Amino acid sequence: MITSDLRVALIGAGARSEIGQHVPVVRPGARIVAVADTTPAGRERAATSFPGAVLHPDHRALVAAGGVDAAIVTTPDDTHAAIAVDLLRAGIAVYLEKPLATTLADADRVLLAATETGTPLYVGHNFRHAEVVRTMRDVIARGEIGEVKAVWVRHFVGHGGDYYFKDWHADRRRTGTLLLQKASHDIDVIHHLAGGYTRRVVGMGDLMVYGAIQDRRERPGETMPDWFSMDNWPPAAATGLNPVVDVEDLSMVLMTLDNGVQASYQQCHFTPDYWRNYTVIGTEGRLENFGDTAGGVVRVWNRRHEFSAAGDREHPIAGVESGHEDADVLTMAEFLAHVADGSPTVVSPVAAREAVAAGSLAAESLRSGSLPQTVPDLPDDVRRHFQQQNLAERDPR
């Protein structure tokens, strides 16, 4: 266990690297001491954002230099597994941005490295700390809707064109599928709310809009804030897409969990609005959120009646009015406390693996004519290792 001030590295200085700014805020004494990025533009951004940090051309140089207790990995998805394994085997605790990996085999490889080395692994499924999820979880825990039997999620990704189709995210060689990069949040939340993991999955989807757009270009040195604009509308008029666009912009998934709960997930990247809508149905009622940040509400219906827009109970959603910075702060605090103090966590590496399993196999299903896919179990010794870490989010199996 590390008891001194934490020396934290950041690997990948893109748009998501901003979460490194939370390190000294949530844990006084902890600091970003080094940054690795493979591009000159990334290292230039790092020099501005993290003055005083030692800059490295890649994670291997950072590991070789030493002097680091923990690392935050915010590199593109297809690099997660290799970087995480190298860090874990070097004894460096890892905060790995979701998704854990782009394939189930790579996800299992990361968990095996953590098991064999005993090095702390944390996957940044920050949405478990979002107020909308905490509110829904509390409603379920209080028994307001009885035993959960079904979870339906609709994700309206109104910023999808800017967020995911103008850089490497649009290339399935880098992302695998947006059922990982984007849906891994919601699949994890489905598991979190339902208390089980997906074991049977079917997918449908297509590239409906962005594949027909021919205005494309490379964007060297740019990150998403450089091109994002609310004026980029309608989707079919988008410009400057990534040279390769072959991930689906519309996806639908059906899941059967190991505890019998049935779930569905829908994702669309060309809607005008941007939010998530959850419906959880239990044996004694249902809940549904309207809005997913501050100002929204979670409504509960648990009496028998005809249509009622207001529901029988209403729970306000607290937190930030837009985005998920509050969840980012809580997630970073949880990671650093786990590394330094051995504190239990709400976020679970096993659950992160199960989100990858469901998302990657759903993509395999939708690309093979919607053939059902069965999720393989995680090896028992690996599962036991993470249970022994005394995680607060226990394995629901």
C-alpha positions as CSV (number, residue, x, y, z in Angstrom):
1,M,0.0,0.0,0.0
2,I,1.3,3.5,-0.9
3,T,1.0,5.9,2.1
4,S,3.1,8.8,0.9
5,D,1.9,11.6,-1.5
6,L,1.0,10.0,-4.8
7,R,3.1,10.6,-7.9
8,V,0.6,10.3,-10.8
9,A,1.4,10.1,-14.5
10,L,-0.9,10.9,-17.4
11,I,-0.7,8.8,-20.5
12,G,-2.4,10.4,-23.5
13,A,-2.8,14.2,-23.6
14,G,-6.0,14.4,-25.7
15,A,-9.4,16.0,-24.8
16,R,-10.1,13.5,-22.0
17,S,-6.8,14.2,-20.2
18,E,-8.6,17.0,-18.5
19,I,-9.5,14.6,-15.7
20,G,-5.9,14.8,-14.6
21,Q,-6.7,18.3,-13.3
22,H,-8.8,16.7,-10.5
23,V,-5.8,14.8,-9.0
24,P,-4.5,17.5,-6.6
25,V,-8.0,18.8,-5.9
26,V,-9.5,15.5,-4.6
27,R,-6.3,14.3,-2.8
28,P,-4.0,17.1,-1.5
29,G,-0.4,16.0,-1.9
30,A,-1.1,14.0,-5.0
31,R,0.2,15.5,-8.2
32,I,0.7,14.9,-11.9
33,V,4.5,14.4,-12.2
34,A,4.8,13.0,-15.8
35,V,2.9,13.0,-19.0
36,A,3.4,10.6,-22.0
37,D,2.0,11.3,-25.5
38,T,3.2,10.0,-28.8
39,T,2.6,13.2,-30.7
40,P,4.4,16.6,-30.5
41,A,1.0,18.4,-30.3
42,G,0.0,16.2,-27.4
43,R,3.2,17.0,-25.5
44,E,2.8,20.7,-26.2
45,R,-0.7,20.6,-24.7
46,A,0.6,18.7,-21.7
47,A,3.3,21.3,-21.1
48,T,0.6,24.0,-20.9
49,S,-2.0,22.0,-19.0
50,F,0.4,20.3,-16.5
51,P,3.4,22.7,-16.1
52,G,6.3,21.1,-14.3
53,A,5.4,17.5,-15.4
54,V,8.2,15.6,-17.1
55,L,7.2,14.8,-20.7
56,H,7.8,11.5,-22.4
57,P,7.3,10.3,-26.0
58,D,5.4,7.1,-25.0
59,H,4.4,5.1,-22.0
60,R,7.5,2.8,-22.2
61,A,9.8,5.7,-21.7
62,L,7.7,6.8,-18.8
63,V,7.9,3.4,-17.2
64,A,11.7,3.2,-17.7
65,A,12.2,6.6,-16.1
66,G,10.5,5.5,-12.9
67,G,9.3,7.7,-10.1
68,V,5.6,7.0,-10.7
69,D,3.0,5.4,-8.3
70,A,-0.1,5.5,-10.5
71,A,-1.0,6.3,-14.1
72,I,-4.2,7.7,-15.7
73,V,-4.6,6.2,-19.2
74,T,-6.7,8.4,-21.6
75,T,-5.3,7.1,-24.9
76,P,-7.4,5.8,-27.9
77,D,-9.4,2.7,-27.1
78,D,-7.4,0.3,-29.1
79,T,-4.2,1.0,-27.1
80,H,-5.8,0.5,-23.7
81,A,-4.9,-3.2,-23.2
82,A,-1.3,-3.1,-24.2
83,I,-0.6,0.1,-22.1
84,A,-2.4,-1.2,-19.1
85,V,-0.7,-4.6,-19.1
86,D,2.8,-2.9,-19.3
87,L,1.9,-0.6,-16.4
88,L,0.5,-3.3,-14.2
89,R,3.5,-5.5,-14.8
90,A,5.7,-2.6,-13.8
91,G,3.8,-2.2,-10.5
92,I,2.1,1.0,-11.5
93,A,-1.5,1.3,-10.4
94,V,-3.8,2.0,-13.3
95,Y,-6.8,4.3,-13.9
96,L,-7.9,3.1,-17.3
97,E,-10.5,5.1,-19.1
98,K,-13.5,3.1,-20.3
99,P,-13.9,0.9,-22.2
100,L,-11.5,-1.5,-20.6
101,A,-10.5,-2.8,-24.1
102,T,-11.9,-3.1,-27.6
103,T,-12.1,-7.0,-27.5
104,L,-13.1,-9.4,-24.8
105,A,-9.8,-11.2,-25.2
106,D,-7.9,-8.0,-24.4
107,A,-10.2,-7.2,-21.5
108,D,-9.5,-10.6,-20.0
109,R,-5.7,-10.1,-20.6
110,V,-5.8,-6.9,-18.6
111,L,-7.6,-8.4,-15.7
112,L,-5.3,-11.4,-15.7
113,A,-2.2,-9.1,-15.5
114,A,-3.8,-7.3,-12.5
115,T,-4.5,-10.7,-10.9
116,E,-1.0,-12.0,-11.4
117,T,0.8,-8.9,-10.2
118,G,-1.6,-7.7,-7.5
119,T,-1.3,-4.2,-8.9
120,P,-4.4,-2.0,-8.4
121,L,-6.6,-1.7,-11.5
122,Y,-9.5,0.8,-11.8
123,V,-11.6,1.4,-14.9
124,G,-13.1,4.9,-15.3
125,H,-16.8,4.0,-15.4
126,N,-17.6,7.4,-13.9
127,F,-21.3,7.2,-14.7
128,R,-21.9,5.0,-11.7
129,H,-21.2,8.2,-9.7
130,A,-23.6,10.3,-11.8
131,E,-26.5,11.7,-9.8
132,V,-29.1,10.3,-12.1
133,V,-27.7,6.8,-11.6
134,R,-27.3,7.2,-7.8
135,T,-30.9,8.5,-7.6
136,M,-32.2,5.5,-9.6
137,R,-30.1,3.1,-7.5
138,D,-31.5,4.6,-4.3
139,V,-35.1,4.2,-5.6
140,I,-34.5,0.5,-6.3
141,A,-32.7,0.0,-3.0
142,R,-35.6,1.5,-1.1
143,G,-38.0,-1.0,-2.7
144,E,-40.1,1.6,-4.4
145,I,-40.6,-0.6,-7.5
146,G,-40.1,-4.0,-6.1
147,E,-37.7,-6.6,-7.6
148,V,-36.1,-5.4,-10.9
149,K,-37.2,-7.5,-13.9
150,A,-36.5,-5.3,-17.0
151,V,-34.3,-2.3,-17.9
152,W,-34.8,-0.3,-21.1
153,V,-32.3,2.4,-22.1
154,R,-32.5,4.9,-25.0
155,H,-29.4,7.0,-25.6
156,F,-30.0,10.1,-27.8
157,V,-26.4,11.1,-28.8
158,G,-27.2,14.5,-30.2
159,H,-23.5,15.5,-30.3
160,G,-22.5,12.2,-32.0
161,G,-21.4,13.7,-35.3
162,D,-18.8,15.9,-33.5
163,Y,-17.9,13.5,-30.7
164,Y,-17.4,10.3,-32.7
165,F,-17.3,10.8,-36.4
166,K,-14.5,13.3,-36.9
167,D,-11.6,11.4,-35.5
168,W,-10.4,7.9,-34.7
169,H,-13.7,6.9,-33.0
170,A,-15.3,6.5,-36.5
171,D,-12.8,3.8,-37.4
172,R,-13.7,0.3,-36.1
173,R,-10.1,-0.7,-36.2
174,R,-9.5,1.8,-33.4
175,T,-12.9,1.7,-31.6
176,G,-14.3,-1.7,-32.4
177,T,-17.8,-0.4,-32.0
178,L,-19.6,2.6,-30.4
179,L,-21.3,-0.1,-28.3
180,L,-18.0,0.0,-26.4
181,Q,-16.8,3.6,-26.5
182,K,-20.2,5.0,-25.9
183,A,-22.6,2.2,-24.8
184,S,-20.2,0.7,-22.2
185,H,-21.4,3.4,-19.7
186,D,-25.0,2.3,-20.1
187,I,-24.4,-1.4,-20.3
188,D,-22.5,-1.1,-17.0
189,V,-25.4,0.9,-15.5
190,I,-27.9,-1.7,-16.7
191,H,-25.8,-4.3,-14.8
192,H,-25.5,-2.0,-11.8
193,L,-29.2,-1.4,-11.5
194,A,-30.3,-4.9,-12.3
195,G,-27.7,-6.7,-10.1
196,G,-26.6,-9.1,-12.8
197,Y,-24.4,-9.5,-15.9
198,T,-25.4,-10.1,-19.5
199,R,-25.1,-13.7,-20.7
200,R,-27.0,-13.7,-24.0
201,V,-27.0,-10.8,-26.4
202,V,-28.4,-9.9,-29.8
203,G,-27.6,-6.7,-31.8
204,M,-29.0,-4.8,-34.8
205,G,-27.6,-1.6,-36.3
206,D,-26.3,0.2,-39.3
207,L,-24.4,3.2,-40.6
208,M,-27.4,5.2,-41.5
209,V,-26.3,8.8,-42.0
210,Y,-22.6,9.6,-41.6
211,G,-21.4,6.9,-44.1
212,A,-22.9,8.9,-47.0
213,I,-21.0,12.1,-46.2
214,Q,-17.9,12.5,-48.4
215,D,-16.5,15.7,-46.9
216,R,-13.6,14.1,-44.9
217,R,-10.1,15.1,-43.8
218,E,-7.3,14.3,-41.4
219,R,-7.1,16.5,-38.3
220,P,-3.5,16.4,-37.1
221,G,-3.0,18.2,-33.8
222,E,-6.7,18.8,-33.2
223,T,-9.0,17.5,-30.5
224,M,-12.7,17.5,-30.2
225,P,-13.1,21.0,-28.7
226,D,-11.4,22.4,-31.8
227,W,-14.2,21.4,-34.1
228,F,-17.3,21.1,-31.8
229,S,-20.1,23.5,-32.4
230,M,-23.9,23.4,-31.7
231,D,-24.3,25.0,-35.1
232,N,-23.1,21.8,-36.8
233,W,-26.6,20.7,-37.9
234,P,-28.3,18.9,-39.5
235,P,-26.2,15.7,-39.3
236,A,-26.3,15.1,-43.1
237,A,-24.6,18.4,-43.6
238,A,-21.7,17.6,-41.4
239,T,-18.2,18.4,-42.8
240,G,-14.7,17.3,-42.0
241,L,-15.5,13.7,-41.0
242,N,-12.7,11.2,-40.3
243,P,-11.3,9.6,-43.5
244,V,-12.5,6.2,-42.3
245,V,-16.1,6.0,-41.2
246,D,-17.3,2.5,-40.6
247,V,-18.8,2.3,-37.2
248,E,-22.6,2.2,-36.8
249,D,-24.4,5.4,-36.0
250,L,-27.6,3.5,-35.0
251,S,-27.5,0.4,-32.8
252,M,-30.0,-1.7,-30.8
253,V,-29.2,-4.4,-28.4
254,L,-31.3,-7.0,-26.5
255,M,-29.8,-8.7,-23.4
256,T,-30.6,-11.5,-21.0
257,L,-28.8,-11.2,-17.7
258,D,-27.7,-14.1,-15.6
259,N,-30.4,-13.4,-13.0
260,G,-33.2,-13.5,-15.6
261,V,-33.5,-9.7,-16.0
262,Q,-34.3,-8.7,-19.6
263,A,-32.7,-5.5,-20.9
264,S,-32.6,-3.4,-24.1
265,Y,-30.4,-0.6,-25.3
266,Q,-30.7,1.8,-28.2
267,Q,-28.2,4.3,-29.4
268,C,-28.6,7.0,-32.1
269,H,-25.9,9.5,-33.1
270,F,-28.0,11.8,-35.3
271,T,-30.7,13.0,-32.8
272,P,-31.2,16.7,-32.1
273,D,-31.1,16.2,-28.3
274,Y,-28.4,14.7,-26.1
275,W,-29.4,12.7,-23.1
276,R,-30.1,9.2,-21.7
277,N,-33.5,7.9,-20.8
278,Y,-33.7,4.9,-18.5
279,T,-36.8,2.8,-17.7
280,V,-36.5,0.2,-14.9
281,I,-39.5,-2.0,-14.4
282,G,-40.0,-4.0,-11.2
283,T,-42.6,-6.3,-9.6
284,E,-44.3,-3.4,-7.9
285,G,-43.7,-0.4,-10.2
286,R,-41.4,1.3,-12.6
287,L,-39.1,4.3,-12.7
288,E,-38.1,6.6,-15.5
289,N,-35.8,9.6,-15.7
290,F,-36.6,12.8,-17.6
291,G,-33.3,14.6,-18.1
292,D,-30.1,13.1,-16.8
293,T,-28.4,16.1,-15.1
294,A,-29.5,18.7,-12.5
295,G,-33.0,20.0,-13.2
296,G,-34.2,16.6,-14.4
297,V,-36.2,14.2,-12.3
298,V,-36.7,10.5,-11.7
299,R,-40.4,9.6,-11.6
300,V,-41.9,6.5,-10.0
301,W,-45.2,4.8,-10.9
302,N,-46.2,2.2,-8.2
303,R,-50.0,2.4,-8.1
304,R,-52.3,1.0,-10.7
305,H,-54.0,3.6,-12.9
306,E,-54.3,4.9,-16.5
307,F,-51.8,7.2,-18.1
308,S,-50.2,9.6,-15.7
309,A,-47.3,11.8,-16.9
310,A,-46.4,13.0,-13.4
311,G,-46.1,9.5,-11.8
312,D,-46.8,8.7,-8.2
313,R,-43.5,10.0,-6.8
314,E,-40.8,12.3,-8.1
315,H,-37.1,12.5,-7.1
316,P,-35.1,15.5,-8.3
317,I,-31.7,14.9,-9.9
318,A,-28.8,16.9,-8.3
319,G,-25.3,17.5,-9.6
320,V,-24.1,19.5,-12.6
321,E,-26.4,20.9,-15.1
322,S,-24.5,19.5,-18.1
323,G,-21.8,16.9,-18.7
324,H,-20.4,14.7,-15.9
325,E,-17.7,16.7,-14.2
326,D,-19.1,15.9,-10.8
327,A,-18.9,12.2,-11.6
328,D,-15.4,12.6,-12.8
329,V,-14.4,14.2,-9.6
330,L,-15.9,11.4,-7.5
331,T,-14.4,8.7,-9.7
332,M,-10.9,10.2,-9.4
333,A,-11.2,10.6,-5.7
334,E,-12.3,6.9,-5.4
335,F,-9.3,5.7,-7.5
336,L,-6.7,7.6,-5.5
337,A,-8.2,6.5,-2.2
338,H,-8.2,2.9,-3.4
339,V,-4.5,3.1,-4.4
340,A,-3.3,5.0,-1.3
341,D,-5.6,3.6,1.4
342,G,-7.0,0.4,-0.1
343,S,-10.5,1.9,0.1
344,P,-13.4,-0.1,-1.5
345,T,-14.8,1.2,-4.7
346,V,-18.2,1.4,-6.4
347,V,-16.5,0.9,-9.8
348,S,-15.6,-2.7,-10.5
349,P,-13.0,-4.1,-13.0
350,V,-15.1,-7.2,-13.3
351,A,-18.1,-5.1,-14.2
352,A,-16.0,-3.2,-16.7
353,R,-15.1,-6.6,-18.3
354,E,-18.7,-7.5,-18.5
355,A,-19.6,-4.3,-20.2
356,V,-16.9,-5.0,-22.9
357,A,-18.2,-8.5,-23.2
358,A,-21.8,-7.4,-23.8
359,G,-20.9,-4.5,-26.1
360,S,-18.3,-6.3,-28.3
361,L,-20.5,-9.4,-28.7
362,A,-23.5,-7.3,-29.5
363,A,-21.5,-5.7,-32.3
364,E,-20.5,-9.2,-33.5
365,S,-24.1,-10.1,-33.5
366,L,-25.3,-7.1,-35.5
367,R,-22.6,-7.6,-38.1
368,S,-23.5,-11.2,-38.6
369,G,-27.2,-11.0,-39.2
370,S,-28.2,-10.6,-35.6
371,L,-27.1,-14.0,-34.5
372,P,-27.4,-14.4,-30.7
373,Q,-24.1,-14.5,-28.9
374,T,-23.3,-16.1,-25.5
375,V,-21.0,-14.3,-23.1
376,P,-18.3,-16.6,-21.7
377,D,-17.6,-16.5,-18.0
378,L,-14.5,-14.9,-16.4
379,P,-12.1,-17.4,-15.0
380,D,-12.8,-18.1,-11.3
381,D,-9.4,-17.2,-10.0
382,V,-9.6,-13.8,-11.7
383,R,-13.1,-13.2,-10.3
384,R,-12.0,-14.2,-6.8
385,H,-9.0,-11.8,-7.0
386,F,-11.2,-8.8,-7.5
387,Q,-13.6,-10.0,-4.8
388,Q,-10.7,-10.2,-2.4
389,Q,-9.9,-6.5,-3.1
390,N,-13.0,-5.8,-0.9
391,L,-14.7,-3.8,-3.6
392,A,-18.0,-2.2,-2.5
393,E,-19.6,-3.2,-5.7
394,R,-19.7,-7.0,-5.2
395,D,-19.9,-9.4,-8.0
396,P,-23.7,-9.9,-8.5
397,R,-23.2,-13.4,-9.6
